[in-house]
Amino acid sequence: MKLARLALPFVLAALPALAADPAWVKSVTEWRERAELGLRRDNGWLTLAGRFIMKPGANTFGTGEKNDIVFPKGLGPEQMGTLLVEPGKVTLKLAPGVTMEKDGMPFEERVMSTNLEKRDWVTSGRAAFHIIERDGKYILRLADNESQVRKNFQGRVWYEVNESYKVKAKYVPYSPAKKVSIVNVIDEVSDEPVPGYVEFKLNGKTHRLDAVGDDEGLFFILKDDTAGKSTYGSGRFLYVDKKPAPNATFDLDLNRIYNPPCAFSEFTTCPLPPKQNILKTKIEAGEKYPPRRAG
């Protein structure tokens, strides 16, 4: 679908459309290339091999079946060590003779950071893992940097860059700020801050999207009428690097809509769009689905 336009006299309608700004097209293309590299990197979404919720106290891990956390074969010895889960703290202690590395430095015991903003990856050969905290639960996320998913992946797929989807939008902060319940793909619910919304016109209608989260930018979880057809069925993401000035007009580039991690890995728990971000229109821009895969 193209952005609705006012009717033009017949003589003007026959004229060729103006070419898109080459610098802008280049910036979108380069952004997509960076997104591709980020997806393919070590410990990226294509490498994920497991997601394990840990219990309070000691959690043994390794490839042996008697462990509390059983890694796939090939990702380490039978007994690798123990993760001790205490309130506000997770301590990793390796089994005798087992070593792992953090940033290239070997260790035998360490307190694991659970900060999602700075993931604390530890490695052993092709395997790596880090710990995250979600609503008081501690979760081990495992990566296999030689995973078949990573090896077979043939690249993200995008719509052609289309200037009709670089729309004029207005950012309107909520006053006072509010929260919204966000459900993820495994039916977990979290209350997230909503700093405001953007309003824009597309396909002849005015649309609104609530931003979710509270940082220097604007993050949107959205779904449109292409979902389940040419785009990922559960929805897609869009991020604006810097909050626009309140009530000011800015360029909202829908060519930068991208797939959530769940489009690439079964070991992720992506948020779903709130009902107000399910748009009754087609946004044939940004990333398509399914991704190309070998075979």
RAFENGI-V959395 format. One record per residue. N is the residue number from 1. OMEGA is omega in degrees with one decimal (* if undefined). Layout:
n;omega
N;OMEGA
N;OMEGA
This chain:
n;omega
1;178.2
2;176.8
3;-179.1
4;-179.4
5;173.7
6;178.6
7;179.6
8;174.0
9;-175.8
10;-176.6
11;178.2
12;-178.8
13;-178.0
14;-179.0
15;177.9
16;178.4
17;177.6
18;179.4
19;177.2
20;178.2
21;-177.1
22;179.9
23;178.1
24;178.0
25;179.2
26;-179.0
27;177.9
28;179.7
29;179.5
30;176.3
31;178.4
32;177.1
33;177.2
34;177.4
35;177.6
36;-179.8
37;178.7
38;179.2
39;-175.1
40;-172.4
41;172.3
42;179.4
43;177.5
44;-175.1
45;-178.7
46;-176.4
47;-172.8
48;-174.6
49;179.6
50;176.4
51;-171.8
52;174.8
53;-176.6
54;177.2
55;173.9
56;-178.2
57;-174.5
58;175.4
59;176.9
60;-179.9
61;-178.8
62;-178.0
63;177.2
64;-173.7
65;-178.9
66;179.3
67;172.8
68;177.8
69;-175.0
70;176.3
71;173.3
72;178.3
73;-179.7
74;-176.8
75;174.9
76;177.4
77;-178.0
78;179.1
79;-176.4
80;-179.2
81;-176.6
82;172.5
83;-179.0
84;-177.9
85;176.5
86;178.9
87;177.9
88;-173.7
89;173.6
90;-178.7
91;177.6
92;176.2
93;-176.2
94;176.8
95;178.5
96;178.6
97;179.3
98;174.9
99;172.4
100;-178.7
101;170.6
102;-177.5
103;176.7
104;-178.4
105;-179.9
106;176.5
107;176.3
108;179.0
109;178.5
110;171.3
111;-175.4
112;172.1
113;177.5
114;-178.5
115;-178.7
116;-179.0
117;179.3
118;-173.2
119;-173.4
120;-177.6
121;170.4
122;-170.3
123;172.3
124;-176.5
125;-179.0
126;-177.0
127;175.0
128;173.7
129;172.2
130;-176.2
131;173.7
132;177.3
133;179.3
134;176.7
135;177.0
136;177.2
137;177.9
138;-172.0
139;174.6
140;176.9
141;-173.0
142;176.5
143;172.6
144;-174.4
145;172.2
146;-177.7
147;178.8
148;177.4
149;-180.0
150;-177.6
151;-173.6
152;-175.6
153;-175.2
154;173.2
155;172.6
156;178.7
157;-174.0
158;164.2
159;173.3
160;176.6
161;-172.1
162;-176.6
163;177.7
164;-179.3
165;165.9
166;-168.1
167;174.0
168;-176.8
169;176.6
170;177.5
171;-178.5
172;177.6
173;171.8
174;178.0
175;1.0
176;177.3
177;-179.8
178;177.5
179;177.7
180;177.0
181;179.2
182;178.2
183;176.3
184;-171.6
185;175.8
186;173.2
187;169.7
188;-176.8
189;175.5
190;176.3
191;-175.6
192;177.6
193;176.8
194;-175.8
195;-177.6
196;-179.9
197;171.2
198;179.6
199;-178.1
200;177.0
201;177.6
202;179.0
203;173.7
204;-179.5
205;176.2
206;-179.0
207;176.6
208;174.2
209;173.0
210;171.3
211;-178.8
212;179.8
213;-175.2
214;173.9
215;-175.3
216;-179.4
217;177.0
218;-179.0
219;-178.2
220;170.0
221;-171.0
222;177.8
223;-179.9
224;-173.0
225;172.5
226;-175.2
227;-178.7
228;177.5
229;179.2
230;179.6
231;-174.7
232;-169.9
233;-176.3
234;-179.1
235;-178.5
236;-177.6
237;172.2
238;-179.6
239;173.4
240;-170.6
241;-175.6
242;178.0
243;174.1
244;174.3
245;-179.5
246;175.8
247;177.4
248;177.8
249;178.7
250;178.1
251;174.3
252;-172.0
253;-179.4
254;173.7
255;-178.7
256;172.2
257;-175.1
258;-178.1
259;174.5
260;179.1
261;-178.6
262;176.0
263;-174.8
264;-175.0
265;176.5
266;-175.1
267;177.8
268;-177.0
269;-172.2
270;174.4
271;177.2
272;-178.1
273;171.5
274;-172.3
275;-178.7
276;178.4
277;173.5
278;-171.1
279;178.3
280;176.8
281;176.1
282;171.5
283;-178.7
284;-177.1
285;179.4
286;-172.0
287;177.1
288;175.3
289;4.2
290;174.1
291;174.1
292;176.0
293;179.7
294;177.7
295;*
